[in-house]
């Protein structure tokens, strides 16, 4: 029992760590879309992010830990789908949502993902349904909306394309989580992330006819630094940590816990940038934390164990 509780605690800690890394990306995204002297094409940013992240991972692993890259050949097709749908399309949809709405609206829409994760996980992955699941999801989404200011703060920006891309981001994020949970016990987290990014980069190379569209971004000094930061701090590290977490906790619980990202971002802005936190934002943070606490309650039978390889 103690060992099981320790594994769950590690899973939640990994998700919170991933959320903290993602939280720092908001400033970078804002910088790219508002202050660069060049127009930032969401497609170019998505392709540059995948390629740079893949290179950052594959080079050291191939040189020093090649064993972490080994994958059974029967999972090659799965890795291709994971890379294109769970990574390439996720990043594109999120950046498109930002470009057509704003960061706050895009974040809220993307964090509708737990709804889709719950449906798929209970229906197909053997996750046990309890009333804590929908209650936690409602608390987390409402809390995230209050924190980012789209509920009660007038920060919601609605456009048809923005809503469409934001909902797609939620679907693709859910696909990433569900596929990551399916892979737990079958594919090592770093192999899944590396080859997923590799297929995402390959997809963009084919779809864009090379990296020409990303050249202005990669040749601009500020743009290059921002892409490196996004590739390492908001892609490789957190996505790797999140995939590792799925070895210890259920997909729905991981997805809801990840909604603590805007709470961390708001606290960082308060501590580092001196931005104020109003009452609604504080209430939102409390609701998100309450959702995570609700999910900490033991469920009948415990966590659903990952299937054998």
N, C-alpha and C positions, 0 to 999 in steps of 0.2 A: 504493500500500500504506500509506504513512504517513497519507494522508488518510483511508483506511478505518479505520485504527487510531484516529485522532483522533475520528472520528464515533462509533465504539463506546465510546471512553472518555467522550465527552460523554453518551452514552446511559446508561451505568452511573452517571455522576455525577448525572444528573438523577433517576434512580430512588433513589439513596441520599439525595439532598436531599429528595425526596418522603417517604421513610421517616422522615427526621429530623423533618419537620413532623408526620407522623402520630404519631410517638412522643410528642410533647408533648401529644397529645390524651388520653392515658390519665389524666392528672391531672384534666383538665377533666371527662371522663366520670365519674370517681370522685366529683368534687365534685357534679355534677348528681344522681347517683343516691343519694348518701349524706348530703349536708349541707344541701340546700335544704329550706325549710320547706314546700314544696309537693311533691305527688307528681309525678314526671316520667314521663309516658306516652311510651313509645318511639315511638308513632305521632306524637304531637305534636312530639317532638324532631326526628324525621325530616322532617316537613313544614316546621317552622321553619327547619331547616338548609338545605333546598333553596330555600325562598323568599328567605331573607336572602342566601344565596350568589348566587342569580340576580340579585338587585337590585344587589349589590356589583359584579358583572361587567357587567351590561347598561348601567348608567348611564354609567360612564366610557367604555366602548367605543362606545356610541351617540353620545356627545358628541364624542369625539376620534379614534377609530379605527374608524369604521363599516365600513371595508374588511375588517377582521378578522372581521366577522360574516356576510359573504356566503357563501351556500351554494347549490349547485345544487338546484333544486326536486326533482329525482329522489331526493334523499337525505332528504326530509322525514320519510317513514315510518321510515327507519333511525334518524333522530335521536329520533323518538318512542319507539321500542323501546329505544334506548340510554338515554334519560332515565328511562324507567319501570323497566326491568329492571336496567340497569347502575348506576343511581344511587339511585332511590327505594327499590327493593326491597333493594338492598345495605345501605343505611343502616338500614332498618327491621329487616332480619334480624339485623344486627350488634347493634343496641340490644336487640332481643328476646332474643338469646342472652345478653347481659350480664345482663338483668333476670332470666332464668331460671337462670343459672349464676353466673359471675363474669367479670371482665375477662380473666384469664389463660386460662380455658377458651375463651372466645369468640375470643380472638386465635389460639390454637392451631388451633381448628376452621376459622377463616377462612383461615388459612395452609395449608390443604389445597388451596387454589385451584390451585397449580402443577400438581397431578396432572391436573385437568380441562383446564388450559391446554395441557399437553403433548399430551394425547390429541387435542384439537381442532386445535391448531397443526400437528401432524405429519400429521393426516388430511386437513385441509382448507385450511390456509394455506401449505402448501409448506415448512414448517420441516423441516430435515434432522435425522433421528434419529441420535444418537450415544449411546454408553453413558454419556457424561458427563451427559446430561440426567437420566435416572432416578437416577443416583448423586448428582448435585447436589440433586435434590429430596428424597431420603431424608435427606441430611446437613442440609439447611435445616430440614426439619420436625422432625427429632430435636433439632437445635440450638435451634430456637425453643421446643420443649417444655421443654427443660432450663432455658432462660433465664427463662421465665415461671413455672417451678416446678410445672408439671403432670406432669412426668416426674421422679420421684425426690424431689420436694419436697412432695408431698401437697397440691398446690394445685388438683388436678382436682376439679371439682364436676359430677357427672353427674346430669342430670334428662332425662327423655324429650323434653320441649319444648325444653330448652336445647340438647341435641344436635341436634335437628331444625332449629332456627333457625340454629345454628352451621354445619351442613352446607349449609343454604340460602345463608348468607352466603358460603361458599366458592364455591358455584356461581355466585352473582351477581357476586362479585368476578372470577371467571374469565371470565364473560360480558363484564364491563366491559373486561378486558384484551384479550380476543379481538376484541371489536368495535372497540376502540381501535386495534388492529393493523390490522384490515381497513380502517379509515378513514384510516390513514396514507397520504398521497399522494393522498387523495380530498378530505378535509375538513381545513381548518386546525385545529390543536389548540384555539385559543381559541374558534373558532366551534363546534367539537364540544362543548366543555365548557359554553359559555354556553347553547346551545340544548338541550343535554342537561339541564342544570339547569332550564331554562325548562319543558321538558316534565315533568320531575319535580315541579316546583312546581305546574304545572297539574293533574297527576294527583292530588296531595294536596288541592288546592282542591276538586276534584270529589269525591274519595273521602271527604273529611271534611266536606263541605258548607260549605266556608269555612275560615277559620283560627281558628275559635272554640276548638278543642281546644288550640291553641298559645298562646292569649291569656294564661293564668296564667304560662306560662314567659317570654313576652316582656314582660310587665308587672312581673315580679319583677326588681329591679336586678341581683342576682347572676346570675339566669337569663339576662337580656338580654346581659350582658357575656360570659357563657359561650357563648351562641349565636353572638354576633358573632365570638368567637375561633374557635369550631368552623367557622363559615362561611368565614372568611378563611384562617386558619392551617392548619386541618386539612382543608379542602375545596378552595377555589379555588386556592391556591398548589400543594399537592402533587398534586392530581388533574390540574392543568394541566401540571405538570412531568412527571408520569408519562406523559401522552398524548404530550408532545413526545419523550420518551425512546423511544417505540415507533416513531419515525421512524428510529431509529439501531440498535436491537437487537431481536432476536427476542422474541416474547411470553413464551415459557417462561423465557428468561434474565431478562427484566424481572421476572416474577412471583417467581422464586426470589430475585433480588437484593432485592426488597422485604421479604423475611423478615428482613432486618437491622433492621427497625423495633424489635422487642422488645429487641435487643442495645443499640441506641442509647438506648432508654428506660431500660434497666437502668443504663447508664453515666451518664446524666443524673441518675437517682435517687441514684447513688453520689456524684457530684460536687456536686450541688445540695442534695439532701435528706439526705445523710450516711447513706443506707441501705447495708447491707453486701452484698457479692457473695460467695456461697459458691463452693466448688470446682466444683459441678455447673453453676452459672450461667456461670462462666468457660469451662468446657468447652463449654457450649452456644454461647457466643459464638464460640469458636474453630471449631466445626463449621459455623456459618452463614457465617463468613468463608471457610472452606475451600470451601464450596459455591460462593460467588461466584468464588473463585480458579479452581476447576475449570471454571467456565463461561467464564473468560477465555481458556482454551486455544483456539487457532484450530480451527475445525471444517472438514472438507473442503468446499471451495467457498465458505467464508465465510458471512456472514449472508444470509438470504433477503431479497431486496429487496422493498420494498413495491410492489404492482401499480400500473400507471399509472392515472390518473383515468379 
